[in-house]
Amino acid sequence: MAAHLDRHPVTGQPFASPVPPGTGWPGDPATAQTPVARTSAAVERLARGARGIPELDARISVCRACPRLVAWRESVAREGRRASFADQPYWGRPGPSFGDPEATVLIVGLAPAANGTNRTGRMFTGDRSGDWLYAALYRAGYASQPTSVAAGDGLELTGIRIVAAVRCAPPENKPTTVEKATCAAWLDRDLELAEPRLRSMLALGSIGWDAALGAARRRGWSVPRPKPRFGHGAEALLTTATGREVRLVGSYHVSQQNTFTGKLTEAMLDAVLTRL
Ligand code: SF4
């Protein structure tokens, strides 16, 4: 039976959900030939072997190493869409990193949202968390526009790149320990490729904080002991294996839970962005 197709909200091109790699989705880094990781060992091998950010992004975007997350992301894309997006195609694949390949700052997020990145194929795009984050990045001069509605909307980031602890939307936003450990190899390679230029990192939430510290340790960086504690505005100075200092700053996550309740305000987010 032919796959059902829906039209992309920006380009109008019809797509199946999940979106097959290399079929013209705006910003899709992969092709039909991009190698697919199906085990944690393959994630490690393909991450280490990625020769640059475009290849790394492509490999991340087709990864199938975590069976529970693959099943969840694809079932949301096929049958579990939010009613307001029911007529839109859903990406249904891992969210590759997004932003400036020459970035001096990394933002380390938690994981894609089921109806956000899992629908749009771009980090923090198409949900309330993204509205908050990109508006703040625009105010701080990192983003070319204050909104991020869909891939293909013209948004560009300068000097900053968004990565994540986990690249697939997890049920209830809760990845397991094994899933976090499996996905960490992608983050490690992202950090390695960014390292020569890196000045600072902003960790969103305690999972982003722990993921950034874990990746730094695995890269052989020196991390203060005892382990720096996460908090909004927390800061830790990390030292790369070549002796350069990289500042890690913590922020409450831009989740609706935090922004609706006032736990995280625009002023608080603006203040941490000035310290990067
Ligand atoms: S969570 Fe990460 S390692 Fe697991 S399937 Fe998604 S991209 Fe691959």
Boltz pocket constraint, residues with backbone or C-beta under 6 A from the ligand:
constraints:
  - pocket:
      binder: B
      contacts: [[A, 37], [A, 43], [A, 60], [A, 63], [A, 64], [A, 65], [A, 66], [A, 69], [A, 70], [A, 94], [A, 166], [A, 167], [A, 168], [A, 179], [A, 182], [A, 183]]
      max_distance: 6.0
